[in-house]
Amino acid sequence: MRFGKKQSTSSPFLNDYAAEFSGATLTAGEHFVGKELTASVDISDSNGTDSATKTYTWYRYDGENYTQITSGTSDSYTIQS
């Protein structure tokens, strides 16, 4: 039994399915100051958001902690000292 307002059949969210993420990659090999890292991920969504703008968040790891260093739509980051 469902309570509340009946959902309209014209709602754009009537069949709102979760997006699927696959093929995530990050530049492999030795990571050193000056090296450019590139990330990639594939998005598939039956609602049509597979062409949505992706946001990447880059972190520095010091052996114990992760610290966010940048975030945005760029899929690449050059390692800084």
C-alpha positions as a Markdown table, in Angstrom:
| # | Residue | x | y | z |
|---|---|---|---|---|
| 1 | Met | 0.0 | 0.0 | 0.0 |
| 2 | Arg | 1.3 | 3.4 | -0.9 |
| 3 | Phe | 0.4 | 6.7 | 0.9 |
| 4 | Gly | 0.8 | 10.2 | -0.3 |
| 5 | Lys | 0.3 | 11.9 | -3.7 |
| 6 | Lys | 0.0 | 9.7 | -6.7 |
| 7 | Gln | 3.0 | 10.0 | -9.1 |
| 8 | Ser | 2.2 | 11.5 | -12.4 |
| 9 | Thr | 2.9 | 9.3 | -15.4 |
| 10 | Ser | 4.5 | 12.4 | -17.1 |
| 11 | Ser | 7.2 | 12.7 | -14.5 |
| 12 | Pro | 10.7 | 12.6 | -15.9 |
| 13 | Phe | 11.7 | 10.5 | -12.9 |
| 14 | Leu | 9.2 | 7.8 | -13.4 |
| 15 | Asn | 11.8 | 5.3 | -14.6 |
| 16 | Asp | 14.9 | 6.9 | -13.0 |
| 17 | Tyr | 17.5 | 4.1 | -13.2 |
| 18 | Ala | 20.9 | 4.3 | -11.6 |
| 19 | Ala | 23.8 | 5.0 | -13.9 |
| 20 | Glu | 26.5 | 2.3 | -14.4 |
| 21 | Phe | 30.2 | 3.2 | -14.1 |
| 22 | Ser | 32.9 | 1.0 | -15.7 |
| 23 | Gly | 36.3 | 1.1 | -17.2 |
| 24 | Ala | 37.8 | 3.3 | -14.5 |
| 25 | Thr | 41.5 | 3.8 | -15.2 |
| 26 | Leu | 44.4 | 5.9 | -13.8 |
| 27 | Thr | 47.8 | 6.4 | -15.3 |
| 28 | Ala | 50.0 | 3.4 | -14.3 |
| 29 | Gly | 53.6 | 3.2 | -13.5 |
| 30 | Glu | 55.9 | 5.3 | -11.4 |
| 31 | His | 54.4 | 8.5 | -10.2 |
| 32 | Phe | 56.9 | 11.4 | -9.7 |
| 33 | Val | 56.9 | 15.2 | -9.6 |
| 34 | Gly | 56.2 | 16.5 | -13.1 |
| 35 | Lys | 54.4 | 13.4 | -14.3 |
| 36 | Glu | 50.9 | 14.0 | -15.8 |
| 37 | Leu | 48.3 | 11.6 | -14.4 |
| 38 | Thr | 45.2 | 10.9 | -16.5 |
| 39 | Ala | 41.9 | 9.4 | -15.2 |
| 40 | Ser | 39.0 | 7.9 | -17.2 |
| 41 | Val | 35.6 | 6.4 | -16.4 |
| 42 | Asp | 32.8 | 5.3 | -18.7 |
| 43 | Ile | 29.2 | 6.1 | -17.7 |
| 44 | Ser | 26.1 | 4.3 | -19.1 |
| 45 | Asp | 22.7 | 5.6 | -18.2 |
| 46 | Ser | 19.4 | 4.7 | -19.8 |
| 47 | Asn | 18.1 | 8.2 | -18.7 |
| 48 | Gly | 20.5 | 9.9 | -21.0 |
| 49 | Thr | 23.0 | 11.3 | -18.6 |
| 50 | Asp | 25.9 | 9.3 | -20.0 |
| 51 | Ser | 27.2 | 12.5 | -21.6 |
| 52 | Ala | 27.1 | 14.4 | -18.3 |
| 53 | Thr | 30.2 | 16.4 | -17.3 |
| 54 | Lys | 32.4 | 14.3 | -15.0 |
| 55 | Thr | 34.0 | 15.8 | -11.9 |
| 56 | Tyr | 37.4 | 14.5 | -10.8 |
| 57 | Thr | 38.9 | 15.0 | -7.3 |
| 58 | Trp | 42.6 | 14.5 | -7.0 |
| 59 | Tyr | 44.3 | 13.5 | -3.7 |
| 60 | Arg | 47.8 | 13.4 | -2.3 |
| 61 | Tyr | 48.7 | 10.4 | -0.2 |
| 62 | Asp | 51.6 | 10.7 | 2.3 |
| 63 | Gly | 51.7 | 7.1 | 3.4 |
| 64 | Glu | 49.1 | 7.6 | 6.1 |
| 65 | Asn | 46.6 | 10.3 | 5.0 |
| 66 | Tyr | 44.9 | 11.5 | 1.9 |
| 67 | Thr | 44.6 | 15.2 | 1.3 |
| 68 | Gln | 42.5 | 16.7 | -1.5 |
| 69 | Ile | 44.6 | 18.8 | -3.8 |
| 70 | Thr | 42.3 | 19.8 | -6.6 |
| 71 | Ser | 38.8 | 19.1 | -8.0 |
| 72 | Gly | 37.1 | 19.9 | -11.2 |
| 73 | Thr | 36.3 | 18.7 | -14.7 |
| 74 | Ser | 39.9 | 18.1 | -15.8 |
| 75 | Asp | 40.7 | 14.4 | -16.3 |
| 76 | Ser | 44.4 | 15.1 | -15.8 |
| 77 | Tyr | 46.7 | 16.4 | -13.1 |
| 78 | Thr | 50.5 | 17.0 | -13.1 |
| 79 | Ile | 52.1 | 16.0 | -9.9 |
| 80 | Gln | 53.5 | 18.9 | -7.9 |
| 81 | Ser | 56.2 | 18.9 | -5.2 |
